[in-house]
Amino acid sequence: MSATHDEVRLGILLWSQATEWAPFEAAARRVEELGYDSLWTWDHLYAIFGDPYQPIFEGYTTLAAWARVTSRVKLGLLVGANTFRNPALVAKQATTLDHISDGRAILGIGGAWMELEHTAHGIEFGRGFGDRLTWLDEAVGAMRGLLDGATVTSPPDGRYRFDQLRQLPQPVQARLPIMIGGSGERKTLRTVARYADMWNAMGSVEKLRHKDAVLRDHCEAVGRDTTEILRTAGCKPVIRDTEAAARREWESQMERNRTPMSRVADDDTFWVGTPAQIAERMVACRDIGFSTFLAEIAAPYDPETLERWIGEVKPMVDAA
């Protein structure tokens, strides 16, 4: 690998819908066995692909359970829904996970987007993305302070009502990382610039390049060193010897998740093809600064893709 490139790292997000617990846990164990760097799941209360009324597991309790059956992989939500929980509770949950896992927690957070699960569960959704992203900025600022040992009091005009709040114990990690997901140019990326240690984005290389430029502008405006923020690219790979075989597997996965192909056919986050095709996409992303890749894997957790992405594709990318 060229000395000018950061080391390529791979993480796996296991879809939490359309599965039972035993295979979900077994897949988590396999991710660690294969040598992946990190392990993630969603933070949703209804299924987000296809029929919303499918089985789905809750995020933080999943991570706590995984912490007890793994020993090395980092653990996080990709990403937590800020609307679901009081941010002080989230800081406490992430800290507890850090202790359970001996320092492997990542606090993943985003503004949330699925209205149906909010209205069904009686969770306030706000008037639109503007509300939720304003809440997110305030919440992440409070979380960062609490994780770093600060005493937090909310501003008089804030959404939250923290009053001389402190939390003990502190995390195991000297700086428990915060991952922010999303690419909104006016608000989300400003929050990333102010607080995030990691940023997750999805889309074409052209889109990622543009969003990265916007983030750099926000970093300059707030006085943040842009190199302090790890760029991560999200994708949904399906890997086979031929593109046709990969597509057949993709179609089978979507059928299991009650998702018509018409709903995902134009989704450029599905990377469906041969090892060489997947590697080509990754090299293009790496060359613009996205050196960490987080792959979403649908139940029943396609063992061939899990094995070939780290065993075949990663060496191709490292050598390019």
Secondary structure, 3 states (H helix, E strand, C coil): CCCCCCCCEEEEEECCECCCHHHHHHHHHHHHHCCCCEEEECCCCCCCCCCCCCCECCHHHHHHHHHHHCCCCEEEECCEEHHHCCHHHHHHHHHHHHHHCCCCEEEEEECCCCHHHHHHHCCCCCCCHHHHHHHHHHHHHHHHHHHCCCCECCCCCCCCCCCCECCCCCCCCCCCCEEEECCCCCCHHHHHHHHCCEEEECCCHHHHHHHHHHHHHHHHHHCCCHHHCEEEEEEEEEECCCHHHHHHHHHHHHHHCCCCHHHHCCCCCEEEECHHHHHHHHHHHHCCCCCEEEEEECCCCCHHHHHHHHHHHHHHHHHC
